[in-house]
């Protein structure tokens, strides 16, 4: 029997040099447990997919779990839907969505806030989603459901549907909601685009006068009066994680996207209302849940999403705060409980989200791997620069699982 594996992913944890601060958030943060992990084990730099590829959280996590995203990625919509607990069947077209704030101007819907003031579930998104499901009338079956925070999912089900359509989201405020268009000559794509445009139109009519939005206006808060679908996709047939690697796996996460990846791969994905996928998530409970899963699984991936959120918001101090919380309440608690003779612990990021950019970049991310007999290098800090001197060198994230399985004695010898 081999060792267990814990893979801790700080979502968007890596960063670039900030000229105003003279360092990265990881260099500025007080992260003694991450530093101790670097001191005890092997360190290096990792390209989440490969050098020069700007990864999404979805494609990067697929790579970290040993799947080539260029072959198996179904688009973000189906993964978000699975993570939100919506059934996605073969032939369904799924979209990730935002609740957004729009105003009508010259017959167009102009986006004022793509996240509707970062509205959340406890502020009424389940009630808004229920109204959309009850009152919008489309020529196909559909399900619309709230996800984490301002996010939601839309699944279309019926004949002659295609994921070959563009997004409604203009990606920036001040621009009109985009008309969804087909990206292929398939008549099903034309039909799907028309259906999505009709959904956006009717959803706005339903939400514009909803009591929750009237209350938000009275409080001076932006109403969630529009839905912006994007990231259309259809599920592909993918070999499940345990069947592929003979390793049982679990994913502990609050973000719908990461949970959806685990479900697509047939991994265990526990639910806990204290794990929200936002800044208010209970990291101590997340650590406990990861340790519980480790008892009857070979590998547990645990994701902390709020670090990435701070990068997208350009919030250096906020990112430092989230890193320090992660170090204290997640990394520290796991290190306190695991036995290095029986466990391989890996700490890394799925991508870089610089506060100076506000989006993902292709920069490599730091990685540290610790188990009882892992090689120890001279690195004693966990940050983007220090680990470059480590004995792991620089490698592709699509090879990480093989490295971890080898250290855990869960991989077969190649050759005689």
HELIX and SHEET records of a PDB file:
HELIX    1   1 UNK A   25  UNK A   28  1                                   4    
HELIX    2   2 UNK A   32  UNK A   40  1                                   9    
HELIX    3   3 UNK A   57  UNK A   64  1                                   8    
HELIX    4   4 UNK A   69  UNK A   72  1                                   4    
HELIX    5   5 UNK A   76  UNK A   83  1                                   8    
HELIX    6   6 UNK A  121  UNK A  123  5                                   3    
HELIX    7   7 UNK A  125  UNK A  135  1                                  11    
HELIX    8   8 UNK A  187  UNK A  208  1                                  22    
HELIX    9   9 UNK A  211  UNK A  218  1                                   8    
HELIX   10  10 UNK A  241  UNK A  245  1                                   5    
HELIX   11  11 UNK A  256  UNK A  264  1                                   9    
HELIX   12  12 UNK A  283  UNK A  295  1                                  13    
HELIX   13  13 UNK A  306  UNK A  312  1                                   7    
HELIX   14  14 UNK A  316  UNK A  326  1                                  11    
HELIX   15  15 UNK A  327  UNK A  331  3                                   5    
HELIX   16  16 UNK A  332  UNK A  337  1                                   6    
HELIX   17  17 UNK A  386  UNK A  389  5                                   4    
HELIX   18  18 UNK A  397  UNK A  399  5                                   3    
HELIX   19  19 UNK A  400  UNK A  407  1                                   8    
SHEET    1   A 7 UNK A 249  UNK A 252  0                                        
SHEET    2   A 7 UNK A 299  UNK A 304  1                                        
SHEET    3   A 7 UNK A   4  UNK A  10  1                                        
SHEET    4   A 7 UNK A 343  UNK A 348  1                                        
SHEET    5   A 7 UNK A 365  UNK A 370 -1                                        
SHEET    6   A 7 UNK A  42  UNK A  47 -1                                        
SHEET    7   A 7 UNK A 393  UNK A 396  1                                        
SHEET    1   B 4 UNK A 108  UNK A 113  0                                        
SHEET    2   B 4 UNK A  93  UNK A 105 -1                                        
SHEET    3   B 4 UNK A 151  UNK A 157 -1                                        
SHEET    4   B 4 UNK A 141  UNK A 146 -1                                        
SHEET    1   C 3 UNK A 108  UNK A 113  0                                        
SHEET    2   C 3 UNK A  93  UNK A 105 -1                                        
SHEET    3   C 3 UNK A 226  UNK A 233 -1                                        
SHEET    1   D 2 UNK A 352  UNK A 353  0                                        
SHEET    2   D 2 UNK A 360  UNK A 361 -1                                        
END                                                                             
